[in-house]
Amino acid sequence: MIVKRLLLAPVILLAAWMIAASGVVNRYNQTHRAQQLTLGSIGEPDDLNPIVSQSQSSADVEQFIFNGLLKYDEHINVAGDLAQTYRLSQDSIAFFADESRAAAALEKLNAGGARWPEMKLASCTRRGDKVVLHFEDPNANVAGTTYEKALFEILDRNTLLPVTAVTITHDGKAKLPDGKPADTEGVKQAMSALAEGLKTVRIHEVAPINDSMLGVSLIGDAKAFKEKLPEILKGQTGPAGEVLDSLDQALLNEPIITFKLRSDARWQDGQPVTSADAAFTYRSLVDPQYRSPRGSDYWPVKDVQAPDPATFVVRYRYPYSECVNSWQMPLLPRHILEGRNAQWWADHYNERPVGTGPFRIVQWKRNEFIRLEANDDYFEGKPNLPAVVYRILPDPFVNQIAFDAKEFDTNYLLPYQVKRYEQDKNFTTFRRWGLGYLYVGWNLRRPLLADRQVRIALAHAVDVDRIIKYVYRGYARAANGTFPFQMWYANKTLQPFAHDPELAKTMLAQAGWRPGPDGILQKDGKKFEFTLITNNGNTLRAAIQMLIQDDLRKIGIKVNTATYEWAVFIKNYLTPRQFDACLLAWNVGYSYDQFQLWHSSQIQDPGLNNSSYKNPEADELLVKIRTTFDHDEIARLCSRLQEVIYNDQPYLFLCYNEGTDAMYRGKYVVRRPDARGGWIAEPVRNTDIGYAYYMSWWAPASAAPRLAP
C-alpha cells in the first residue's frame, strides 16, 4: 500500500503538469492562429532596449527588432548592416620639443616617401612643434610588422615626446580643495595647475566623455601627474577624481571610422534612419542616467559627427581594437527618445520598442508570450513569415511537452534530451560549442570570500567532472577561465584546478579555518557559511547548486541555496551586489575585450564586474588588449589575462557547454536576399555562427517551390 501511494503522487503530478501545459497551449492557440514561427524559452527578457538589457532572452528577441550599423556575416566577418560602407583611418600626431625638431622630422618623412604606400600613409604636415600624419588604415601590416614600427625606421623615436591618454572621473556634487565644484571646468583648471607645477608634462587636450568623465591627452613624462592627480582632485565631500585607465604611446593616435548609411532604411514608424540616430545612440550609451552596462565600450570615443544624414564619423582618443565591432550595437530612434529620461524609457519604450529590424513588436504578455509581426517596410525586403512568437514557459517540463505537441517549432535541448531527439527522424538537431561559460561568482566584498587562498580551495573542492557527467551528460568540458576555449585568443595550455578535497581542506586550514563542534569550519568565532543564489526555472542550475552544496559540505562548509525570478535576481541581488555567491553563465560572444567584466572601473553599477574584482595587472592587460591592433599581441595578452584571472578565482569557473537545438524536420527553409538583388533558397543549416543566423528569413518548406529563385 505504501508503494502504491508513493507511485501515485508522481502520476497525479504528471497529469497536473500535462493539463496545465495543455491549458496554456490551447488558450494561446485560440488567440493566435496565424501562420508563424514559434520559439520557446524558459527565460523572459528583462526589457527590449539593447543598451540597457542584460539577459540572453532579451538579446534573442532584440535580434528581430533592431539593427546596428554593422553586423557579422555567417563566417564571422564584419559586414554592413544599416551602414552600407565603412572606412577606418587614423590621424597620428608626433610631438617634439620645438619647431626645428618637428621640421627636421617632416623632412625625413618626405625623404622616405617611397615607403608611404606600404604604411598606408596618405599625408604628412607640420603644425608648429608637431607633425600630423594621416593613415588610410591603422591596421595595415608592413612586411610582417606594424605601420608604427615601419614609421620609426624613418624617424628617430627618441626625438619624440611621449603621449599618455588618461580617463578620469569627476563629480560635480563634490568640491575641489579650493572650494570650487568638481565639475568638468573645475577639474580642467585643477589639472592645468598640476601640470604647470610639475613642468614635466603639458595637457594637449581634454575631451569630455560624459558629464562625469574626461579623456585627457598628456604630452611628456606623465608619471608624476598620474600619481598626484587623485590627491589633487580629492573633494571635501567625496572623491572627485579617479584615474580609470592610462595608455602610454609614442604618438597621439586617433582612429577614425567613417560610415555611409543606407538610404532605404526606416524606423518601424516610417521615419528615415539617419546619422543623427547613430550619434544619439552613442550619447545614450555614455550618458550616466541610462546606466548602460555597455557604456565602457564607448569611453575611447573622442567625438562623433553627423555632417549629413548619410554620414556618421567617429573619432577615438586612442586606438581601440574593437572599435569597428562595437558598432554592431543596435541603434535607437532619436525622434522618439531624445529628451526623455530613463524613467520615460522604462514606461514607454523598453517594452514596446520601435526598431529598424525585420519584425516589430505588437504584444508582450508577461510570463506568457511576446508577439512580433513582419515589418513590411524592412530595407532588405519583407520577411517570409507573417509573425514570430516567443513563448515563455519557465518550467522545463512544460516546455518539453509543448514542443512535443508542436506548439513551437524549435527548442534548445537540455542535456538529457539530446540523444532522444538526435535519434528521432521527425527532428533535425544542431549542435555546437557555446560562446560562454558557467560559473560561480564570488562577492569579494564579503570577508568570507575575500581571501584568494580560500577561493582556490573552493575550486579544488568542487567536482566539476561530476557536474559535466551527471548534469550535462558529457556535453561540456571543464572551464579554464574567461575566454571560450575554441577562440584564437584563448589560453590553450592553462589547466583547470584538479578536484582534490584533501588539498582544499589543507589550504583552508592554512587560512585559519578549523572544524567546529558541529563539523562546520570556523574562524574567529564565525562559521564558514554562505548562500548560493541563481535564477529560477533553470533545472540545470538547480541541480548544480545541490552538487556544489554537497561537495562543500564534505569539507566542512555550509552552503544555503536560493532561487529568484530573473528580474528580482538582477534588481535586488546582482546589481546592488547583495549576494554571497551566484551561479550564472556569461555569453561573451566573439569579442576578446572583456573590460566590462573585469576592469576595476566596472565594479560599480552599471558595470558588470559583479564580483568586485580588482587586480592592477589585470587592469593593465585589459587596457592593452583593447588598445592594440596587433593580432599576435592580442593573443599573447589575452592568454596572460586569462591566467591572471583564473589564478585569482574571482569566479569558480565551472564548464563550457556544448549546446544542441532541435527543429521539426523539413518544416522550414531559408529564403534570403543575396548581395546582387536576387534571392537564395536553401535548407536551414549550421553556419559558423549557428543554425539560427538566418532565422529572420525562414519560410515554410511547403512554400519552397514558389519561393525558389
N, C-alpha and C positions, 0 to 999 in steps of 0.2 A: 504494500500500500504506500509505503514511504517512497519507493522508487517511482511509482506511478505519479505521485504528487510532484516529485522533483522534475519528471519529464513533462508534465502537463504545463508547468509555468512557462517554459520557453515556447511551447506550441502556441499558447494564448498570446504571449508577447509577439511572436512572429505574425500571427494573424492580425493583431492590432496594428503592427507596423505596415503590413500589406494593405489593410483597409485605409490607413492614413495616407499612404503613398498613392493609392488609387484615388482617394478623395481629392488630393492635391492635383493629380493629373487630370481628373475629369472636370473639376472646377475650371482649370486652366483652359482645357480644350473647348469648353463651352463658350469661352470668351474669345479665343484666338484660333480660328480655323484656317486662316490664310496659309498658303504655302510659305514656308520659312525655314531657315537654318536655325535649329535649336541647340544650344550648348548648355551643359550642366556644370555646376560648381558647388563645392561645399562652402566657399567663401563669398562674402559680399563686399563690393567696393566700399571704401570709406567715403570717397566722393569721386567726381569725374572731372576734376580740374587738374591737369597734368603737372602744374608747377607746385602743387601742394600735396597731392595724393601720395600715399606711402605703401600701398598694397599691390601685390601681383594681380589681384582681382580687378583693381582699378585699371591697371595697365592693359589687361585683357580686353576690357570694354573700350577704353580710350583709343585703342588702335583702329577701331572702326569709325571713330568720330573726328579725329584730328590728323593733321599733317604737320611735319616740320619743314624747314627749308630744304633739308637733305634727308636721306634715308639709306639704309643698307639694301643692296640688291641681294638676290638669292645666294650669291657667292661671298657675301660679307664685304663687298666693296662699296665705298661711299658713292651714292648716285643722287641726282637731283630729285626733288620732290616738288614743293612749292617754288623752289628756285630752279629755273631752267638750266642755269650755268653758275659756276662759282670759280673764282681765281684767287690763289694765295700768293701774296707778295710780301715784301718786308723793307721797311726803312731802318737802316742802321746808322747810328751816329758815333763817330770816333772823336773823343775829346782830347785836346792837347793843352800843354801848359801855356802856350802863347800862339799867336797867329803865324809866326815864322815857321814853327814846327808843323802846324797844320798845312801851310803852303808846301813845305817840303814833302809831306806825306802825299798830298794831292799830285805832286809832280811824279812821285814814284808810282802811284796808281795809274796815271796816264801812260807812263812808260811801259807798264805791264799790261797794256790794253789787250794784247793777244790772248790773255788768259780770262778776259771778261766773259766770253761766251760760255766757257765750261763752268764758271762760277755762277752763271745766270745774273751777272752784274749788268744792270741796264744803264745806270748813270752814276755820276760821282761829282759832287760840288762842294765848295768850301763856303762856310758861313762863319767868318771871324776865326775863332780858335777851335773850330770843329769842322769835320768833314762828314757830309751826309751821303750815304750810299744807298741806292735803291736796287734790291734784288728781285728778280722775277719769280724766284722760287727758293724760299729759305730751306727747303728740304732737299735741295739738289745735292747729289753726290759728285765729287770731283775726283775722278780716277781713284775711287775707293776711299776717299776721305771727305770731310765736310767742307762746305764753302768757306767756313771761317778759318779752318786750318790752311786752306789754299790761300786765303787772303793774307795771312801772316807769313806766307812765304815771300810776299811782296813788301809788306810793311813790317817794321820792327815793333813787335808787340810792346816792348819795354818803353817805347816813347809815348804810349797812350796812357791817359789817366783811367783808373778803374771806375767801373759803374756799378752801383748797387741799387736794386729795386726792393723797396720795403713796403709792406702792407701794415698799417696800424689802425687801431680802433680809437674812437673818441666818444665822449658822452656830453652832450650839451647841457645835461642837468647837473653835472658836476662843475667844480670850479678849479681853475688852474692856481698854482701857488701865488700868482699876483692878483688873484681875485676875479680874473676875467672868466667868462663862460668857456667851458671846454668844447666849444662848437668848432666847426671847420675853420673859421677865420682865426679864432683864438689859438687853435693848435698849430696852424701855419705860422703864426707870429712866434709862438714858443719854439718851434723847430728852427726858424730862421735865426733866433737869438742864440740857440745852442750851436748851430753851425758857425755863426760868426765868432763865437767864443773859442771854438776848437781850432780854427784856422787850417784844419787838415781836410775839410770836406766842404762842398758847397751844394746847395739844393738846386737841381736843374729844373724840376717841375713837380707840382703837386696835382694829382688827378683825383677828384672825389669819386669814390666807388658807389657810395650811397650816403645817407645823412648821418652815418655813424662810422664810416671807414674812409681812409685815404690811401692812395697809392703814391709813393714818394720815390723820385729818382735822385740819387745822390752821386756826386762826382768827387772822386778822391778816396782817401782812406777813411772808410765809414765805421771802422770797428768801435772807436770811442763814442761816436754818435749813437750807434745802436745800443751800446751799454748804458749810456746816460739818459736816453730818451724816455724809458718808463718812469724814471725818477723825476725828470723834468715835468712830465705830464701828469704826475700823480696829483689827483684833486684832493680838496679838503673833505669832500663828502663821499668820495669813492674814486676808484681808479678811472682816470680819464684817458689813458693811453696804454696800449699793449702792442708789442711787435708780434704780428701773426706769422709772417714769413719774410724771408730775406734771400735775395738771389744776387750773387756776385757775378759780374760779366766783364768782358773786355770791351764790349761795345754796348751801347744802348739799343737793343734790338726790339723793334716794334712790328710784329707781323700784322698784315692787313688782309682781310678777306672781303672780296667784292662779289656780292650776289646779284644776279639778274633774275627777277621773279617772272613767273609765268603771267601772261596777260589774261588767261581764261579761268583763273581760279577765283571762286567766290565763296563767301561765307554761306552757311545754310539758310540765312535770312535774305540772301540775294545781294548783299553788299560785296563790292570787289575786295580782294585781298591785296594789300599794298605794303610797301616797305615800312610805312608808319605802324603797321601791326607788328612787324618784327621788332622795331625799336621799342614799342610799348611792352612787348613780351620781355625783352631784356630788362627794361626798367622795373617791371614787376618782379622778376626773378631776384633782383638785388635790393628791392625795397623791403626793409625790415618788417613793415606792418603785415606783409603777406606770408612771412615766415616760411619761405620755400627752403626745403632741405637741399635743393639743388643749387642754391644761390652761389656757393663757393666755386662752382664751375665757371662762373662769370666774373669773379673778382679780378682775374687778369685783364679784363677788358678796360681799356683807357677811355674810349668813347665810341659811340655809334652815330651814323649819319644816314639820313634818308633823303638824298638830294633830289630824287624824283620818285614817283610811285613805284617804279620798277627796279630801283637800285637801292641796295642796302649795303653799307660799308661798316665793317667792324675793325677797329684798330686796338691792338693789345699793348699793354705796358711792357710786356716781356714775352719771350717765346712760351707758348702753351701748346704742348704737343697734341692735345686732344681738341684744339681749337675748332677744327673742321667737324669732327664727330659731335661736338657739343650742340651744333645747330640742327641735329635731329630732334631737338626739343620741340614739341608741338607749339604752334603759335596760338595766341589768344586774340580775340577780336577787340581792337581798340575802341571801336564805335559803341560797344556795349559796356565795357568795363572801365574805361578811363574815368577817373574822378570818383570812382566808387571805392569805399573802404572794404576791408577784409570781411566785415560782418555782412555787408550787402552781397558780396560774392557768395558767402555761405548761404544766405537766404534766397538768392535769386538766380544764381548761376551754377554753382558747383554740382547740383543735382539735375539741372536741365541745361547743360552747356550747348552753345552754338559753336560748331566747328567747321571744318572745311572738308571732312572726310566723306567716304562713300555711303555712310549711313548716319542718320540723325536720330537722336533720342526722342521718343514720343511718350514713354511712360516708364516710371520706376515705382514699383510697389515693393516697399521694403520687406525683406525676408521672403519674397516670392519670385519676382522676375524683373528684368529690365528689357524693354522692347525698343528695338531700333528699326527704322524703316529706311528704304533706299532713298538716297539723295539723287533725284533725277538730274540735278544740275552739276553732278560731280565732274571735275575737269578732265578726268581720264575716260569718262563715259559712265552711263547709268549701270549700276550693278545688275547682275543677272537675277539675283534673288530679291523679292519684294521686302523681306524683313529678316532680321537676326534677333533671336530672343535668347537672353542669357538667364537660365533658370538657376535659382538659388535654393539648394536642398542641403542644408547643413549636416544632416545625418547621412553618413556614407552608405548605410544600408538602404535607406530610402532612395538615395541617389542611384544605386545599382539597380534597384527594382524598376525605377523609372526608365533607365537606359535600356534594360532588357525588354521593357514594354514598348520600346520605340518612341518614347516620349521626348528624347533628344537624340541627336544624330552622331555625336562623337563625344568621347569621355576620356578623362585621364584615369588610368587604371591604378588601383592600389596593388602593391607587390603580389599579394596572394591571388589576384585576379588574372595576372598576366598570362600564365600558361593556358588557362581555360579559354581565353579569347584568342590567343595565338593558334589554338587547335580548332577553333570554330570557323568553318568555312563561310559563315554569314558575315564575318568581320575581316577588315583589314587592320593590321596593327602597325604602329610606327614607334620604333624605339631609338633613343639617342641619349647621350650623356647630357645632364643638365648644365646650366651655366652658373651654378652656385653651390652652396654647401649648407649642411645642417650644423647648428652649433648651440652650445650653452653659453650665453653671455653673462659674465660675472660683473656685478656692480662694484667697481674698485673703490667706490666711496665708502663701502661697508668695511669697517675694520677687519671683520672676519675674513674677507677675501682680498684684502689689500696686499698681503704677503705673497710675492711671486713664488716662493718655495711651496706654499700651501696650494696654489693653483696648479703647479706642476704635479704635486702629489695627487690631486684630484684627477688629473689627466691619466696618471698611471692606474688609478683605482677603477675607472670606468672601463668596462669591457666593450669596446667598440665593435669587435668582431661578433660578439653576441647580438648586438643591435642589427648588424648587417645580415646575420644569418636568420634571425627569427622575426625581425620586423620588416626588413627589406627583402627577405628571401633570396639574398645573394645579389640583388640588383643595385649594388652600391660598393664603394671602396672607401677605406679609411682616409680621412682628410689630413693633409699636412700643412694646412694654412689657408690663407685668404684668397688665393687665386685658384680657379678651376684647373685641375691637373693637365687638361689637354691643351691649354693655351701656350703659345710660343714663349711667353714671358714668365711662365710658372717655374718654380724651383723643382727640378726633376730628381734631385738626389736627397732632399731633406726627408728623413724618415719619421713617421709618426711615433709618439711615445708608446712603448710596449705596455700591454696590460700586465701590471706587476703590483698586486695589492700589498705584498710584503714590503716592497720598496716604498710604497705610498705611506704605510704605517711608520716606517723608519724616518722618512722625511718629515712627517707630521710631528713625530716625537722630537726631532731635532729643532723644530719650530716651537716647541714648548707645549704641545698638546699631549695630554695623558688621559687614559681611561678613568672615568669617574665610577662611583658605586653602581650606577645603572648601566655601565658599559659605554656610555656616550663620552666622547672626548671632551676634556675641559682644559681651560687655560685662564688663569687669573679669575677663577670663580665663574666663568661663563662657559656654557655648553656650546659645542660646535653643532649648531642647528640653524637651518635656513629654509626658505620657501622657494621652490622652483615653479615658476608660472609659465603658462603658454596659452594660446587661443583655443577656444572650444571648437568642437565639431571636427577635429583632426584626430582620427583614431591612431594614426602612426605616432604622433607626438605624445598622445596619452600613454601609449604602450612604452615609449622611450622614457617618459617620466618615471614609470614604475621600475624599469630596469636600472635606471640611474639611482633611483631611491634604494633599490635592493643592493647594488654594488657598494654604495657609500655606507649603507647600514653595516655591511660586513667589516668595515674598517673603523666603525665607531662614530659615524656621522649621521645625525638625524635630518632627513630631508622631508619637509612637508610639500605637498603639491596643491596647485590650484589652477583652474582654467577660467577664462573670461571671454565674453563676446568681444570680437575684434575691435570695435570702436571704443569700448570700455578699456580694453587692454592697452590701446595706444594712448588714449586721453588721460587715464588715471594712473597708469603704471610706467609705460615705456617712456613717454615724452617727459614727464617730470622726474624720471629716474627714481621712481618709488618702487624698487624691487630689489631682491637679493640676487636672484638668478633667473634668467628667462631662456626658454627653449624655443628657438626660432630658426629661420633659414633666410639667407640672402640669395637673391638672383642678381649677380653682379654684372651680367651681360658680357660684352666683348671688350670693355674698357679696362685698361691697366691702371687708370687714375683712380685710386681709392682714397683720395684726400678727404672726401665726405665722411668716410667711415672711421678713419684712424688719426687724422691730424688733431692735435690738442685744441686747435681753434674751433673744432666741431663738437666739443664736449657739451656746450650749452645748446639748448633748444633754439632754433630748429635743426641744428647739426645732428648727424646720425651716429656720432661717436657715443652710443648709449652706455657703453661700459666705463666712460670717463678715462680712457686710456691715454697716457702721456709718456712719451719716450723721446728725448731730444734727437737720438739717431734716427728714429722712425720719422719724426717731423722733417728732418733734413732730407732723408731719402724721398719722402713724399713730394717735397718741393722740387727736388732734382728730377724725379720721374716725369713730372708734368711740365718741365721746362727744357727738355732736350728733344730734338727730333731724330737723334741717332738711334736706330733700331737696336743695334747690339748693346749700346749703353743702357737703353731702357730695359732690356732683358737682364743685364747684369744687376742693375739697381733693384728691379722687381724681385729678383732671386734673393738678394740680401734683405730686402724689406720683409719678404715672406719669412725668412729665417729669424729675423729680429722679433717679429710679432709672434710667431709660433713659439719661440722660446720664452716669451713673456707670458703667454697664455692668458690674455685678457678675455679670450673665448676658449672654451673647451671645444676645439674643432672636432666634430664627430665624423661626418662622411659626406662624400659626393655621391649623388644617386643617379641611377640610370632610369629615365622616365619613359613610360610607354602609354600611348594613346590608342584607342580603338575607334573605328567608324564603321558604319554599316557598308558592307562591300557593294561597290557599284552604284551607290545612291547618287554620288556627286562626281562631276568632272570639273576641271578648271577651264574657263574661257576668259582669257585676259588680253588686254591690248599689248601689241608689240611696239617696238621702237620706230616702226615705219608707217604707223597709221592703220595697220591691219589688226588682225586678231589671231590668237593662238588658242587652240583647243587641245587639251592633254589630260591624262589621268591625274588625280591627286597623288602627289609623290613627296618623298622626303627631299628637301633642299638642304643646303649647308646650314640654313637657319632653322629648318624644321618643316614638317608637313603642312603647318598652318600658315606659311608665309603668304600664299595666295588665297587665303580663305575669303577675303572680300570679293573674290572673283569666282567663287564656287557657283556651279549651276547644276540643276537636276540632270542626272545622266539620261533620263528619258527625253530630255530636250536636246541631247547632244547632236543628233543629225541636223537639226535646223540651226544649231549654234555653231556648227563647224565652219571654218573659213571657206 
